């Protein structure tokens, strides 16, 4: 491999890391085994030494191997007492009014305090983001821009930014042009515009169960209703259960997160995605896709979006840069398919346009390159954080605790023993300067009162580990463990 083809070199190291991780998963490489030397594996695989080093360092970041001074790389002991995975959820299959906003505000208030350990909000830590470079790009754009930087753009958004997003859509399995996209004020506004385009007050929206509380708040604010569908912590929404509900209830739209769902972290298999798209098309139910976490996969390839299987414009795909690059910029987008005119009208009636300077800065950042390199670093950090968090839950939380095993994103769903009340644990945690997200805010039906969501968005530290140890002790008290 030559220096003239860095994309292939990067792909090679990811392939090699994936091969080794699978050998660890199936037990061919056992804890304590020494990996082949860098030179030996380089020669055996016909790749450069730097490719092997990158692969080993990636596995090290994922807590699968460890480097020993003057000795080489070894397979790490894996998570001790790894918690069992939760079962597929079983919400009551009933149309429900949504009332979660008051509880959500209490949780968000606990996150705002900088002295609180931030395990409650799914926000990436600023120290994991290229903020200094973004600041330089923004300043440069502001110096060079003409009058257009200080005016309203069309509702569709800044053309060069839409072009960059369309280019990246190839990674999602989509062939889209810039005209297929509308820039929004974050992913949540994209979801809001979609709901307003396809549904009205009183209509029923099918969602996963549990569902991201922001989506539930949004549905509540639009005076719509939810129908929660059973969801697997590993494979996502139960497509067969959804079909039964669509045949029984007047479902106006379906809103799902197929790639690394928040809060479960589930990843729908590609066959399930296609089945879901076909189901909604067959019943003429608009399918709103939240692909906010799709780029945060731990092992390649990047999972396809639902939009990749869309043949008639029935999928409205939404995402943003908030979880990967610039939370403070609040720049998102939607590819609304056949509902584009309705979404454009909704955008015009709400914010008219999205901030021009921020759109221009992100377009320039993407044009300059380096975003994929940043994503690789970010994915390694999140994989490491969740691995360590899972290990801490297994070590410190009471017996009977279950936890999900996400393959991407940065949230962990924890199911506590039945005697532990999530809201009571939340209140106790706040007293100890720790924020968590209690399960009931992720349901419109009052489910998940023994569950919590933990965020791995901040770099691992002794402070975070001590907070998890404290949480485990508090949960133990509720089960009579102390």
C-alpha positions as CSV (number, residue, x, y, z in Angstrom):
1,X,0.0,0.0,0.0
2,X,1.4,3.4,-1.0
3,X,1.2,6.8,0.5
4,X,-0.8,8.0,-2.4
5,X,-4.0,6.2,-1.3
6,X,-4.8,7.1,2.4
7,X,-8.5,6.2,2.1
8,X,-7.6,2.6,1.2
9,X,-5.0,2.5,4.0
10,X,-7.7,3.6,6.5
11,X,-10.1,1.0,5.2
12,X,-7.4,-1.7,5.5
13,X,-6.7,-1.0,9.2
14,X,-10.5,-1.1,9.9
15,X,-10.8,-4.4,8.1
16,X,-7.9,-5.8,10.0
17,X,-9.2,-4.6,13.4
18,X,-12.6,-6.1,12.6
19,X,-11.0,-9.5,11.7
20,X,-9.1,-9.6,15.0
21,X,-12.1,-8.5,17.1
22,X,-14.1,-11.3,15.6
23,X,-11.4,-13.8,16.5
24,X,-11.6,-12.5,20.1
25,X,-15.4,-12.7,20.1
26,X,-15.5,-16.4,19.1
27,X,-12.7,-17.3,21.5
28,X,-10.0,-18.1,18.9
29,X,-7.9,-15.4,20.6
30,X,-8.4,-15.7,24.4
31,X,-7.7,-13.2,27.2
32,X,-4.0,-13.1,27.8
33,X,-3.0,-14.3,24.3
34,X,-0.2,-12.4,22.6
35,X,-1.1,-10.9,19.2
36,X,1.4,-11.4,16.4
37,X,4.2,-8.8,16.3
38,X,3.5,-5.7,14.2
39,X,6.3,-6.7,11.7
40,X,5.1,-10.3,11.5
41,X,1.5,-9.4,10.9
42,X,2.5,-6.8,8.4
43,X,4.4,-9.3,6.3
44,X,1.7,-12.0,6.7
45,X,-1.2,-9.8,5.6
46,X,0.8,-7.8,3.0
47,X,0.0,-4.4,4.6
48,X,2.2,-1.6,5.9
49,X,3.5,-1.5,9.5
50,X,1.4,1.7,10.0
51,X,-1.8,-0.2,9.1
52,X,-1.1,-2.9,11.7
53,X,-0.3,-0.3,14.3
54,X,-3.5,1.6,13.5
55,X,-5.5,-1.6,13.8
56,X,-3.9,-2.5,17.2
57,X,-4.4,1.0,18.5
58,X,-8.0,0.9,17.4
59,X,-8.5,-2.4,19.3
60,X,-6.7,-0.9,22.3
61,X,-9.1,2.1,22.3
62,X,-12.0,-0.4,22.2
63,X,-10.6,-2.2,25.3
64,X,-10.1,-5.4,23.4
65,X,-6.3,-5.5,23.6
66,X,-3.6,-3.9,25.7
67,X,0.0,-2.9,25.0
68,X,2.6,-4.2,27.4
69,X,6.0,-2.3,27.4
70,X,8.7,-4.1,25.4
71,X,6.4,-7.1,25.0
72,X,3.7,-6.4,22.4
73,X,-0.1,-6.4,22.3
74,X,-2.2,-8.9,24.3
75,X,-5.9,-9.7,24.4
76,X,-7.4,-8.0,27.4
77,X,-9.6,-9.8,29.9
78,X,-13.1,-8.9,28.8
79,X,-15.8,-7.4,31.0
80,X,-16.1,-9.2,34.3
81,X,-19.6,-10.1,35.3
82,X,-21.0,-8.6,32.0
83,X,-24.6,-7.8,32.7
84,X,-27.2,-9.8,30.9
85,X,-29.1,-8.0,28.1
86,X,-32.6,-6.9,28.7
87,X,-35.5,-8.7,26.9
88,X,-37.6,-7.2,24.1
89,X,-39.9,-4.6,25.6
90,X,-43.6,-5.2,26.0
91,X,-45.5,-1.9,26.2
92,X,-49.3,-1.9,26.3
93,X,-50.4,-1.7,22.7
94,X,-52.7,1.2,23.2
95,X,-52.9,4.7,21.8
96,X,-51.8,7.1,24.5
97,X,-51.8,10.8,25.3
98,X,-48.3,12.1,26.0
99,X,-47.4,13.9,29.2
100,X,-43.6,13.8,29.9
101,X,-42.5,17.5,29.7
102,X,-42.5,18.3,33.4
103,X,-40.4,15.3,34.3
104,X,-38.0,15.9,31.4
105,X,-37.4,19.5,32.6
106,X,-36.4,18.2,36.1
107,X,-33.9,15.9,34.4
108,X,-32.5,18.7,32.2
109,X,-32.1,21.0,35.1
110,X,-29.9,18.5,36.9
111,X,-27.7,18.3,33.8
112,X,-27.1,22.0,33.6
113,X,-25.0,22.2,36.8
114,X,-21.3,21.9,35.8
115,X,-20.5,20.4,39.2
116,X,-22.7,17.4,38.5
117,X,-21.2,14.3,36.9
118,X,-22.9,14.3,33.4
119,X,-24.3,10.9,32.9
120,X,-27.9,12.1,32.2
121,X,-27.7,14.0,28.9
122,X,-26.7,12.4,25.6
123,X,-24.3,15.2,24.6
124,X,-20.7,14.6,23.4
125,X,-18.1,16.2,25.6
126,X,-16.5,19.4,24.1
127,X,-13.0,17.9,24.6
128,X,-13.9,15.2,22.0
129,X,-14.9,17.8,19.3
130,X,-12.7,19.9,17.0
131,X,-14.0,23.1,18.4
132,X,-10.7,25.1,17.9
133,X,-10.7,24.2,14.2
134,X,-14.4,25.0,13.9
135,X,-13.7,28.4,15.5
136,X,-11.0,29.1,13.0
137,X,-13.1,28.1,10.0
138,X,-16.0,30.2,11.3
139,X,-13.7,33.3,11.7
140,X,-12.3,32.8,8.2
141,X,-15.7,32.4,6.6
142,X,-16.9,35.6,8.4
143,X,-13.9,37.6,7.2
144,X,-14.2,36.4,3.6
145,X,-18.0,36.4,3.2
146,X,-20.0,39.0,1.5
147,X,-23.5,40.4,2.4
148,X,-25.1,37.0,2.1
149,X,-23.7,36.0,5.5
150,X,-26.0,38.5,7.2
151,X,-29.3,37.8,5.5
152,X,-32.0,35.2,5.3
153,X,-31.2,32.1,3.2
154,X,-34.0,30.2,1.4
155,X,-35.8,27.7,3.6
156,X,-33.9,24.9,1.8
157,X,-30.6,26.1,3.2
158,X,-27.1,26.9,2.0
159,X,-26.4,25.2,-1.3
160,X,-22.7,24.2,-0.6
161,X,-23.7,22.6,2.7
162,X,-26.5,20.6,1.1
163,X,-24.0,19.5,-1.6
164,X,-21.6,18.3,1.1
165,X,-24.4,16.4,2.9
166,X,-25.5,14.8,-0.4
167,X,-21.9,13.6,-1.0
168,X,-21.9,12.0,2.4
169,X,-25.2,10.3,1.7
170,X,-23.3,7.7,-0.4
171,X,-22.0,6.3,2.9
172,X,-25.6,5.7,4.0
173,X,-26.4,3.7,0.9
174,X,-28.3,6.7,-0.8
175,X,-27.9,8.5,-4.1
176,X,-29.3,11.9,-3.3
177,X,-28.7,15.4,-4.7
178,X,-28.5,18.7,-2.9
179,X,-32.0,19.4,-4.0
180,X,-33.2,16.5,-1.9
181,X,-32.2,18.2,1.4
182,X,-33.6,20.9,3.6
183,X,-31.3,22.4,6.3
184,X,-32.9,22.7,9.7
185,X,-32.2,24.0,13.2
186,X,-31.0,20.6,14.5
187,X,-32.5,17.1,14.1
188,X,-35.4,17.8,16.5
189,X,-36.7,20.6,14.2
190,X,-36.3,18.2,11.3
191,X,-38.5,15.7,13.1
192,X,-41.0,18.4,14.0
193,X,-41.3,19.6,10.4
194,X,-41.8,16.1,9.3
195,X,-44.6,15.4,11.8
196,X,-46.3,18.7,10.9
197,X,-46.1,17.8,7.2
198,X,-47.7,14.3,7.5
199,X,-50.0,14.5,10.6
200,X,-52.3,16.7,12.5
201,X,-53.4,17.2,16.2
202,X,-55.1,14.0,17.4
203,X,-53.3,11.7,15.0
204,X,-51.5,8.6,16.2
205,X,-47.7,8.2,15.7
206,X,-46.1,4.8,16.1
207,X,-42.8,4.9,18.0
208,X,-40.3,2.5,19.5
209,X,-40.7,1.6,23.2
210,X,-38.8,3.1,24.9
211,X,-38.6,6.2,22.8
212,X,-36.3,9.2,23.0
213,X,-37.9,11.7,25.4
214,X,-37.4,14.6,23.0
215,X,-39.6,12.8,20.4
216,X,-42.3,12.3,23.1
217,X,-42.1,15.9,24.0
218,X,-42.4,16.9,20.4
219,X,-45.5,14.7,19.9
220,X,-47.0,16.1,23.1
221,X,-46.4,19.7,21.9
222,X,-48.2,19.0,18.6
223,X,-51.2,17.4,20.5
224,X,-50.7,14.1,18.8
225,X,-50.8,10.6,20.4
226,X,-48.4,7.8,20.5
227,X,-48.6,4.0,20.0
228,X,-45.5,2.4,21.5
229,X,-44.3,-0.7,19.7
230,X,-42.3,-3.6,21.3
231,X,-38.6,-3.0,20.6
232,X,-35.5,-5.3,20.9
233,X,-32.5,-3.9,22.6
234,X,-30.4,-5.6,19.9
235,X,-32.5,-5.5,16.7
236,X,-34.8,-2.5,17.1
237,X,-38.5,-2.2,16.5
238,X,-40.6,-5.4,16.1
239,X,-41.8,-5.0,12.5
240,X,-44.4,-7.8,12.8
241,X,-45.9,-6.2,15.9
242,X,-46.0,-2.8,14.1
243,X,-47.8,-4.4,11.2
244,X,-50.4,-5.9,13.5
245,X,-50.9,-2.4,15.1
246,X,-51.2,-0.7,11.7
247,X,-53.9,-3.2,10.7
248,X,-55.8,-2.6,13.9
249,X,-55.3,1.1,14.6
250,X,-55.4,4.3,12.5
251,X,-51.6,4.9,12.5
252,X,-50.9,8.2,10.7
253,X,-47.1,8.0,10.7
254,X,-44.2,5.9,12.1
255,X,-41.1,7.5,13.7
256,X,-38.1,5.3,14.4
257,X,-34.3,5.4,15.0
258,X,-33.0,2.3,13.2
259,X,-29.2,2.9,13.8
260,X,-28.1,3.0,17.4
261,X,-31.4,3.9,18.9
262,X,-31.6,6.3,21.9
263,X,-31.9,5.0,24.6
264,X,-31.5,1.2,23.7
265,X,-28.6,1.5,21.3
266,X,-30.2,-1.1,19.1
267,X,-29.2,-1.6,15.4
268,X,-31.8,-2.9,13.0
269,X,-30.6,-5.7,10.7
270,X,-30.6,-4.7,7.1
271,X,-33.4,-7.2,6.2
272,X,-35.6,-5.7,9.0
273,X,-35.0,-2.2,7.6
274,X,-36.1,-3.2,4.2
275,X,-39.2,-5.0,5.7
276,X,-40.1,-1.9,7.6
277,X,-39.8,0.4,4.6
278,X,-41.9,-2.0,2.5
279,X,-44.5,-2.3,5.2
280,X,-45.0,1.4,5.6
281,X,-45.1,1.9,1.8
282,X,-47.6,-0.8,1.4
283,X,-49.9,0.7,4.0
284,X,-49.1,4.3,2.9
285,X,-47.9,5.2,6.3
286,X,-45.2,7.9,6.1
287,X,-41.9,6.7,7.7
288,X,-39.9,9.3,9.6
289,X,-36.3,8.2,10.2
290,X,-34.1,9.6,12.9
291,X,-30.5,8.7,11.7
292,X,-28.8,11.0,14.2
293,X,-26.3,8.3,15.4
294,X,-25.8,6.4,12.1
295,X,-22.2,7.7,11.7
296,X,-21.2,6.5,15.2
297,X,-20.7,2.8,14.5
298,X,-17.9,1.0,16.3
299,X,-17.1,-1.5,13.5
300,X,-17.4,-0.9,9.8
301,X,-19.2,-0.8,7.5
302,X,-21.5,2.1,8.2
303,X,-25.1,0.8,8.6
304,X,-27.5,1.8,5.8
305,X,-30.2,4.3,6.5
306,X,-33.9,3.4,5.9
307,X,-33.7,5.9,3.0
308,X,-31.4,3.5,1.2
309,X,-34.4,1.2,0.7
310,X,-37.0,3.9,-0.2
311,X,-38.4,3.6,-3.7
312,X,-41.3,6.0,-3.6
313,X,-40.3,8.9,-1.4
314,X,-42.2,7.6,1.6
315,X,-39.2,7.9,4.0
316,X,-38.4,11.2,5.5
317,X,-34.8,11.0,6.7
318,X,-33.6,13.3,9.5
319,X,-30.2,13.9,11.1
320,X,-27.7,16.6,12.2
321,X,-24.1,17.3,13.2
322,X,-25.1,17.7,16.9
323,X,-23.8,14.3,18.1
324,X,-20.6,14.2,15.9
325,X,-19.3,17.7,15.4
326,X,-21.1,20.8,16.6
327,X,-23.9,20.5,19.2
328,X,-23.9,24.3,19.7
329,X,-24.4,25.0,16.0
330,X,-27.8,23.3,15.9
331,X,-27.5,22.4,12.2
332,X,-29.5,19.5,11.0
333,X,-31.2,18.3,7.8
334,X,-34.1,16.4,6.3
335,X,-34.4,14.5,3.1
336,X,-38.3,14.5,3.0
337,X,-38.9,12.6,-0.2
338,X,-42.3,13.2,-1.7
339,X,-43.3,15.3,1.3
340,X,-40.7,18.0,0.4
341,X,-43.3,20.8,-0.5
342,X,-45.1,20.3,2.9
343,X,-41.8,20.3,4.8
344,X,-40.6,23.4,3.0
345,X,-43.9,25.2,3.9
346,X,-43.6,24.1,7.5
347,X,-40.0,25.4,7.7
348,X,-41.0,28.7,6.2
349,X,-43.8,29.1,8.7
350,X,-41.5,28.3,11.7
351,X,-38.0,29.7,11.4
352,X,-37.9,30.8,7.7
353,X,-34.2,29.9,7.5
354,X,-31.3,28.5,9.5
355,X,-28.4,30.7,10.6
356,X,-26.3,31.5,7.5
357,X,-22.8,31.9,9.2
358,X,-23.0,28.5,10.8
359,X,-24.1,26.7,7.6
360,X,-21.3,28.4,5.8
361,X,-18.7,27.4,8.4
362,X,-19.8,23.7,8.4
363,X,-19.8,23.6,4.6
364,X,-16.2,24.9,4.6
365,X,-15.2,22.5,7.4
366,X,-16.5,19.5,5.4
367,X,-15.0,20.8,2.1
368,X,-11.5,21.0,3.7
369,X,-11.6,17.4,4.7
370,X,-10.7,15.7,8.0
371,X,-14.2,15.0,9.1
372,X,-13.9,11.2,8.6
373,X,-10.6,11.2,10.5
374,X,-12.4,13.0,13.4
375,X,-15.3,10.5,13.3
376,X,-12.8,7.6,13.6
377,X,-11.3,9.2,16.7
378,X,-14.8,9.9,18.1
379,X,-16.0,6.4,17.5
380,X,-13.0,4.9,19.3
381,X,-13.6,7.2,22.3
382,X,-17.3,6.3,22.5
383,X,-16.6,2.6,22.2
384,X,-14.0,2.8,25.0
385,X,-16.4,4.8,27.2
386,X,-19.3,2.3,26.8
387,X,-17.0,-0.7,27.3
388,X,-15.7,0.8,30.6
389,X,-19.2,1.8,31.6
390,X,-20.5,-1.7,31.0
391,X,-17.7,-3.1,33.1
392,X,-18.5,-0.6,35.9
393,X,-22.2,-1.5,35.9
394,X,-21.3,-5.2,36.1
395,X,-18.9,-4.6,38.9
396,X,-20.7,-2.1,41.1
397,X,-24.5,-2.5,40.5
398,X,-26.7,-5.0,42.3
399,X,-27.1,-8.6,41.2
400,X,-29.8,-8.9,38.6
401,X,-29.0,-5.7,36.8
402,X,-29.2,-5.9,33.0
403,X,-27.5,-3.7,30.4
404,X,-27.6,-3.3,26.7
405,X,-24.7,-3.9,24.4
406,X,-24.7,-1.1,21.8
407,X,-22.6,-1.4,18.6
408,X,-22.5,2.3,18.2
409,X,-23.7,5.6,19.7
410,X,-22.8,6.5,23.2
411,X,-25.8,5.6,25.5
412,X,-26.3,2.6,27.7
413,X,-29.7,1.4,28.9
414,X,-29.6,-0.2,32.3
415,X,-32.5,-2.3,33.7
416,X,-32.3,-2.5,37.5
417,X,-33.8,-5.1,39.8
418,X,-37.5,-4.6,40.2
419,X,-37.2,-3.2,43.8
420,X,-35.2,-0.3,42.5
421,X,-37.3,2.7,41.5
422,X,-35.6,4.8,38.8
423,X,-37.2,8.1,39.9
424,X,-36.1,7.6,43.5
425,X,-32.6,6.7,42.3
426,X,-32.6,9.8,40.1
427,X,-33.4,12.0,43.2
428,X,-30.8,10.3,45.3
429,X,-28.2,10.6,42.5
430,X,-28.8,14.4,42.2
431,X,-28.1,14.7,45.9
432,X,-24.7,13.1,45.2
433,X,-24.1,15.5,42.3
434,X,-24.7,12.8,39.6
435,X,-27.2,13.1,36.8
436,X,-28.9,10.2,35.2
437,X,-32.0,9.8,32.9
438,X,-34.7,7.8,34.6
439,X,-36.6,5.4,32.4
440,X,-40.2,6.8,32.8
441,X,-39.3,9.9,30.6
442,X,-38.8,7.5,27.7
443,X,-42.4,6.3,27.7
444,X,-45.8,7.8,27.4
445,X,-47.4,4.8,29.1
446,X,-45.5,5.0,32.5
447,X,-43.2,2.1,31.6
448,X,-39.6,1.5,32.6
449,X,-39.7,2.7,36.2
450,X,-36.8,0.4,37.0
451,X,-34.6,1.5,34.1
452,X,-32.1,4.3,33.6
453,X,-30.1,5.6,30.7
454,X,-26.5,6.5,31.1
455,X,-24.5,8.6,28.7
456,X,-21.0,7.8,27.6
457,X,-20.5,11.1,25.8
458,X,-17.7,12.3,28.1
459,X,-14.1,11.1,28.2
460,X,-13.6,8.3,30.8
461,X,-12.2,9.4,34.1
462,X,-11.9,8.4,37.7
463,X,-14.7,10.9,38.5
464,X,-17.1,9.0,36.2
465,X,-16.0,5.6,37.6
466,X,-16.5,6.9,41.1
467,X,-20.0,8.2,40.1
468,X,-21.0,4.8,38.8
469,X,-19.7,3.2,41.9
470,X,-21.9,5.5,44.0
471,X,-24.9,4.8,41.7
472,X,-24.4,1.1,42.2
473,X,-24.2,1.6,46.0
474,X,-27.4,3.7,46.0
475,X,-29.2,1.1,43.8
476,X,-28.0,-1.7,46.2
477,X,-29.6,0.1,49.1
478,X,-32.9,0.1,47.3
479,X,-32.7,-3.7,46.9
480,X,-31.7,-4.3,50.5
481,X,-28.1,-4.8,49.5
482,X,-26.8,-2.7,52.4
